[in-house]
Amino acid sequence: MKVKLDDIIEALEFVNMGMDTYAYLNPKTGEISYIDDYMDINAEEKEDIYEENIDLPTKYDIDEYSMMEEFIETIDDERLYNQLYIALNGRGAFRRFKDTCINFDIIDDWYKFRDEKYKELAIEWCKDNNIEYI
């Protein structure tokens, strides 16, 4: 069974956005299941998911802050480079970083960079778990 890489990437993005949401891949069917701490499912149903599926990376495994730092290292313009690093300091760093990217008209560059990092993470996860992908 080959899994669609786009499905893995979508699951990683969804897990990273949600609070306490976990994704699992059924390697036989390619189906992705989600569980969060607020779902009303019994222990037996959870156990079935755990036994039949492989854990996808959690939001704790997906380090978007590091992605932002890596993105900044690709910036040649010293002023923009400094502004992005300043944006990453303190509370609200993600919002300030995004706002700075918008203000300097590089938001599409950021999204392209971030998408590529998610793709790399998905490919690495598939290889680590012997999952064939398309």
Rosetta constraint file for C-alpha pairs under 8 A:
AtomPair CA 1 CA 27 HARMONIC 7.05 0.50
AtomPair CA 1 CA 28 HARMONIC 6.25 0.50
AtomPair CA 1 CA 29 HARMONIC 7.00 0.50
AtomPair CA 1 CA 30 HARMONIC 6.97 0.50
AtomPair CA 1 CA 132 HARMONIC 6.95 0.50
AtomPair CA 2 CA 30 HARMONIC 7.15 0.50
AtomPair CA 2 CA 131 HARMONIC 7.12 0.50
AtomPair CA 2 CA 132 HARMONIC 4.79 0.50
AtomPair CA 2 CA 133 HARMONIC 4.75 0.50
AtomPair CA 2 CA 134 HARMONIC 6.27 0.50
AtomPair CA 3 CA 7 HARMONIC 7.56 0.50
AtomPair CA 3 CA 8 HARMONIC 7.88 0.50
AtomPair CA 3 CA 27 HARMONIC 7.90 0.50
AtomPair CA 3 CA 30 HARMONIC 5.31 0.50
AtomPair CA 3 CA 131 HARMONIC 7.26 0.50
AtomPair CA 3 CA 132 HARMONIC 6.22 0.50
AtomPair CA 3 CA 133 HARMONIC 4.54 0.50
AtomPair CA 3 CA 134 HARMONIC 6.15 0.50
AtomPair CA 4 CA 8 HARMONIC 6.81 0.50
AtomPair CA 4 CA 30 HARMONIC 7.83 0.50
AtomPair CA 4 CA 133 HARMONIC 5.54 0.50
AtomPair CA 4 CA 134 HARMONIC 5.07 0.50
AtomPair CA 5 CA 9 HARMONIC 6.25 0.50
AtomPair CA 5 CA 119 HARMONIC 7.74 0.50
AtomPair CA 5 CA 122 HARMONIC 6.91 0.50
AtomPair CA 5 CA 123 HARMONIC 7.41 0.50
AtomPair CA 5 CA 133 HARMONIC 5.67 0.50
AtomPair CA 5 CA 134 HARMONIC 5.80 0.50
AtomPair CA 6 CA 10 HARMONIC 6.01 0.50
AtomPair CA 7 CA 11 HARMONIC 6.17 0.50
AtomPair CA 7 CA 32 HARMONIC 7.95 0.50
AtomPair CA 8 CA 12 HARMONIC 6.25 0.50
AtomPair CA 8 CA 122 HARMONIC 6.11 0.50
AtomPair CA 9 CA 13 HARMONIC 6.24 0.50
AtomPair CA 9 CA 118 HARMONIC 6.10 0.50
AtomPair CA 9 CA 119 HARMONIC 6.19 0.50
AtomPair CA 9 CA 122 HARMONIC 5.91 0.50
AtomPair CA 10 CA 14 HARMONIC 6.11 0.50
AtomPair CA 11 CA 15 HARMONIC 6.04 0.50
AtomPair CA 11 CA 23 HARMONIC 6.59 0.50
AtomPair CA 11 CA 32 HARMONIC 7.65 0.50
AtomPair CA 12 CA 16 HARMONIC 6.08 0.50
AtomPair CA 12 CA 23 HARMONIC 7.82 0.50
AtomPair CA 12 CA 56 HARMONIC 7.45 0.50
AtomPair CA 12 CA 57 HARMONIC 6.92 0.50
AtomPair CA 12 CA 58 HARMONIC 7.50 0.50
AtomPair CA 12 CA 59 HARMONIC 7.75 0.50
AtomPair CA 12 CA 62 HARMONIC 7.83 0.50
AtomPair CA 12 CA 118 HARMONIC 7.42 0.50
AtomPair CA 12 CA 122 HARMONIC 7.78 0.50
AtomPair CA 13 CA 17 HARMONIC 6.33 0.50
AtomPair CA 13 CA 118 HARMONIC 7.73 0.50
AtomPair CA 14 CA 18 HARMONIC 6.30 0.50
AtomPair CA 15 CA 19 HARMONIC 7.69 0.50
AtomPair CA 15 CA 20 HARMONIC 7.92 0.50
AtomPair CA 15 CA 21 HARMONIC 5.49 0.50
AtomPair CA 15 CA 22 HARMONIC 6.07 0.50
AtomPair CA 15 CA 23 HARMONIC 6.79 0.50
AtomPair CA 15 CA 58 HARMONIC 6.41 0.50
AtomPair CA 15 CA 59 HARMONIC 5.82 0.50
AtomPair CA 16 CA 58 HARMONIC 7.04 0.50
AtomPair CA 16 CA 59 HARMONIC 4.43 0.50
AtomPair CA 16 CA 62 HARMONIC 6.82 0.50
AtomPair CA 17 CA 59 HARMONIC 7.74 0.50
AtomPair CA 19 CA 36 HARMONIC 7.73 0.50
AtomPair CA 20 CA 36 HARMONIC 5.46 0.50
AtomPair CA 20 CA 37 HARMONIC 5.96 0.50
AtomPair CA 21 CA 34 HARMONIC 6.75 0.50
AtomPair CA 21 CA 35 HARMONIC 5.71 0.50
AtomPair CA 21 CA 36 HARMONIC 4.20 0.50
AtomPair CA 21 CA 37 HARMONIC 6.96 0.50
AtomPair CA 21 CA 58 HARMONIC 7.81 0.50
AtomPair CA 22 CA 34 HARMONIC 5.57 0.50
AtomPair CA 22 CA 35 HARMONIC 5.27 0.50
AtomPair CA 22 CA 36 HARMONIC 6.05 0.50
AtomPair CA 22 CA 55 HARMONIC 7.73 0.50
AtomPair CA 22 CA 56 HARMONIC 7.42 0.50
AtomPair CA 22 CA 58 HARMONIC 6.12 0.50
AtomPair CA 23 CA 32 HARMONIC 6.57 0.50
AtomPair CA 23 CA 33 HARMONIC 5.62 0.50
AtomPair CA 23 CA 34 HARMONIC 4.52 0.50
AtomPair CA 23 CA 35 HARMONIC 6.52 0.50
AtomPair CA 23 CA 55 HARMONIC 6.28 0.50
AtomPair CA 23 CA 56 HARMONIC 5.48 0.50
AtomPair CA 23 CA 57 HARMONIC 7.65 0.50
AtomPair CA 23 CA 58 HARMONIC 7.52 0.50
AtomPair CA 24 CA 32 HARMONIC 5.46 0.50
AtomPair CA 24 CA 33 HARMONIC 5.14 0.50
AtomPair CA 24 CA 34 HARMONIC 6.34 0.50
AtomPair CA 24 CA 49 HARMONIC 7.50 0.50
AtomPair CA 24 CA 50 HARMONIC 7.84 0.50
AtomPair CA 24 CA 53 HARMONIC 5.55 0.50
AtomPair CA 24 CA 54 HARMONIC 5.31 0.50
AtomPair CA 24 CA 55 HARMONIC 4.61 0.50
AtomPair CA 24 CA 56 HARMONIC 5.46 0.50
AtomPair CA 25 CA 30 HARMONIC 6.30 0.50
AtomPair CA 25 CA 31 HARMONIC 5.82 0.50
AtomPair CA 25 CA 32 HARMONIC 4.52 0.50
AtomPair CA 25 CA 33 HARMONIC 6.45 0.50
AtomPair CA 25 CA 53 HARMONIC 5.13 0.50
AtomPair CA 25 CA 54 HARMONIC 5.14 0.50
AtomPair CA 25 CA 55 HARMONIC 6.55 0.50
AtomPair CA 25 CA 56 HARMONIC 6.83 0.50
AtomPair CA 26 CA 30 HARMONIC 5.34 0.50
AtomPair CA 26 CA 31 HARMONIC 5.35 0.50
AtomPair CA 26 CA 32 HARMONIC 6.30 0.50
AtomPair CA 26 CA 33 HARMONIC 7.85 0.50
AtomPair CA 26 CA 52 HARMONIC 6.22 0.50
AtomPair CA 26 CA 53 HARMONIC 4.42 0.50
AtomPair CA 26 CA 54 HARMONIC 6.42 0.50
AtomPair CA 27 CA 31 HARMONIC 7.56 0.50
AtomPair CA 27 CA 53 HARMONIC 6.63 0.50
AtomPair CA 27 CA 54 HARMONIC 7.25 0.50
AtomPair CA 27 CA 131 HARMONIC 7.24 0.50
AtomPair CA 33 CA 49 HARMONIC 7.79 0.50
AtomPair CA 35 CA 39 HARMONIC 6.68 0.50
AtomPair CA 41 CA 45 HARMONIC 6.28 0.50
AtomPair CA 41 CA 46 HARMONIC 6.90 0.50
AtomPair CA 42 CA 46 HARMONIC 6.47 0.50
AtomPair CA 43 CA 47 HARMONIC 6.06 0.50
AtomPair CA 44 CA 48 HARMONIC 6.27 0.50
AtomPair CA 45 CA 49 HARMONIC 6.46 0.50
AtomPair CA 46 CA 50 HARMONIC 6.23 0.50
AtomPair CA 47 CA 51 HARMONIC 6.07 0.50
AtomPair CA 48 CA 52 HARMONIC 6.05 0.50
AtomPair CA 49 CA 53 HARMONIC 5.78 0.50
AtomPair CA 50 CA 54 HARMONIC 7.30 0.50
AtomPair CA 50 CA 55 HARMONIC 7.86 0.50
AtomPair CA 56 CA 125 HARMONIC 7.64 0.50
AtomPair CA 57 CA 61 HARMONIC 5.52 0.50
AtomPair CA 57 CA 62 HARMONIC 6.93 0.50
AtomPair CA 57 CA 125 HARMONIC 7.76 0.50
AtomPair CA 58 CA 62 HARMONIC 6.56 0.50
AtomPair CA 59 CA 63 HARMONIC 7.53 0.50
AtomPair CA 63 CA 67 HARMONIC 6.59 0.50
AtomPair CA 64 CA 68 HARMONIC 6.28 0.50
AtomPair CA 65 CA 69 HARMONIC 6.42 0.50
AtomPair CA 65 CA 94 HARMONIC 7.76 0.50
AtomPair CA 66 CA 70 HARMONIC 6.10 0.50
AtomPair CA 67 CA 71 HARMONIC 6.10 0.50
AtomPair CA 67 CA 114 HARMONIC 6.67 0.50
AtomPair CA 67 CA 117 HARMONIC 7.21 0.50
AtomPair CA 68 CA 72 HARMONIC 6.23 0.50
AtomPair CA 68 CA 114 HARMONIC 7.96 0.50
AtomPair CA 69 CA 73 HARMONIC 6.51 0.50
AtomPair CA 69 CA 85 HARMONIC 7.71 0.50
AtomPair CA 70 CA 74 HARMONIC 6.93 0.50
AtomPair CA 71 CA 75 HARMONIC 7.15 0.50
AtomPair CA 71 CA 110 HARMONIC 7.01 0.50
AtomPair CA 71 CA 113 HARMONIC 6.87 0.50
AtomPair CA 72 CA 81 HARMONIC 6.00 0.50
AtomPair CA 72 CA 84 HARMONIC 6.66 0.50
AtomPair CA 72 CA 85 HARMONIC 7.27 0.50
AtomPair CA 73 CA 81 HARMONIC 7.61 0.50
AtomPair CA 75 CA 80 HARMONIC 7.30 0.50
AtomPair CA 75 CA 81 HARMONIC 5.77 0.50
AtomPair CA 76 CA 81 HARMONIC 7.06 0.50
AtomPair CA 77 CA 81 HARMONIC 5.98 0.50
AtomPair CA 78 CA 82 HARMONIC 6.12 0.50
AtomPair CA 79 CA 83 HARMONIC 6.19 0.50
AtomPair CA 80 CA 84 HARMONIC 6.12 0.50
AtomPair CA 80 CA 104 HARMONIC 7.54 0.50
AtomPair CA 81 CA 85 HARMONIC 6.38 0.50
AtomPair CA 82 CA 86 HARMONIC 6.13 0.50
AtomPair CA 83 CA 87 HARMONIC 6.17 0.50
AtomPair CA 83 CA 100 HARMONIC 7.25 0.50
AtomPair CA 84 CA 88 HARMONIC 6.55 0.50
AtomPair CA 84 CA 97 HARMONIC 6.02 0.50
AtomPair CA 84 CA 100 HARMONIC 6.50 0.50
AtomPair CA 84 CA 101 HARMONIC 7.72 0.50
AtomPair CA 85 CA 89 HARMONIC 7.11 0.50
AtomPair CA 87 CA 93 HARMONIC 5.72 0.50
AtomPair CA 87 CA 94 HARMONIC 7.95 0.50
AtomPair CA 87 CA 96 HARMONIC 5.13 0.50
AtomPair CA 87 CA 97 HARMONIC 5.08 0.50
AtomPair CA 87 CA 100 HARMONIC 7.19 0.50
AtomPair CA 88 CA 93 HARMONIC 4.50 0.50
AtomPair CA 88 CA 94 HARMONIC 6.92 0.50
AtomPair CA 88 CA 96 HARMONIC 7.09 0.50
AtomPair CA 88 CA 97 HARMONIC 6.14 0.50
AtomPair CA 89 CA 93 HARMONIC 5.89 0.50
AtomPair CA 92 CA 96 HARMONIC 6.21 0.50
AtomPair CA 93 CA 97 HARMONIC 5.87 0.50
AtomPair CA 94 CA 98 HARMONIC 6.19 0.50
AtomPair CA 95 CA 99 HARMONIC 6.05 0.50
AtomPair CA 96 CA 100 HARMONIC 5.99 0.50
AtomPair CA 97 CA 101 HARMONIC 6.25 0.50
AtomPair CA 98 CA 102 HARMONIC 6.22 0.50
AtomPair CA 98 CA 107 HARMONIC 7.02 0.50
AtomPair CA 99 CA 103 HARMONIC 6.07 0.50
AtomPair CA 100 CA 104 HARMONIC 6.14 0.50
AtomPair CA 101 CA 105 HARMONIC 5.93 0.50
AtomPair CA 101 CA 106 HARMONIC 4.99 0.50
AtomPair CA 101 CA 107 HARMONIC 4.74 0.50
AtomPair CA 101 CA 110 HARMONIC 7.28 0.50
AtomPair CA 102 CA 106 HARMONIC 6.12 0.50
AtomPair CA 102 CA 107 HARMONIC 5.13 0.50
AtomPair CA 106 CA 110 HARMONIC 6.37 0.50
AtomPair CA 107 CA 111 HARMONIC 6.24 0.50
AtomPair CA 108 CA 112 HARMONIC 6.11 0.50
AtomPair CA 109 CA 113 HARMONIC 6.11 0.50
AtomPair CA 110 CA 114 HARMONIC 6.02 0.50
AtomPair CA 111 CA 115 HARMONIC 5.94 0.50
AtomPair CA 112 CA 116 HARMONIC 6.27 0.50
AtomPair CA 113 CA 117 HARMONIC 6.41 0.50
AtomPair CA 114 CA 118 HARMONIC 6.31 0.50
AtomPair CA 115 CA 119 HARMONIC 6.21 0.50
AtomPair CA 116 CA 120 HARMONIC 6.20 0.50
AtomPair CA 117 CA 121 HARMONIC 6.16 0.50
AtomPair CA 118 CA 122 HARMONIC 6.11 0.50
AtomPair CA 119 CA 123 HARMONIC 6.15 0.50
AtomPair CA 120 CA 124 HARMONIC 6.09 0.50
AtomPair CA 121 CA 125 HARMONIC 6.11 0.50
AtomPair CA 122 CA 126 HARMONIC 6.17 0.50
AtomPair CA 123 CA 127 HARMONIC 6.19 0.50
AtomPair CA 124 CA 128 HARMONIC 6.06 0.50
AtomPair CA 125 CA 129 HARMONIC 6.17 0.50
AtomPair CA 126 CA 130 HARMONIC 5.89 0.50
AtomPair CA 126 CA 131 HARMONIC 4.69 0.50
AtomPair CA 126 CA 132 HARMONIC 6.75 0.50
AtomPair CA 126 CA 133 HARMONIC 7.24 0.50
AtomPair CA 127 CA 131 HARMONIC 6.08 0.50
AtomPair CA 127 CA 132 HARMONIC 7.63 0.50
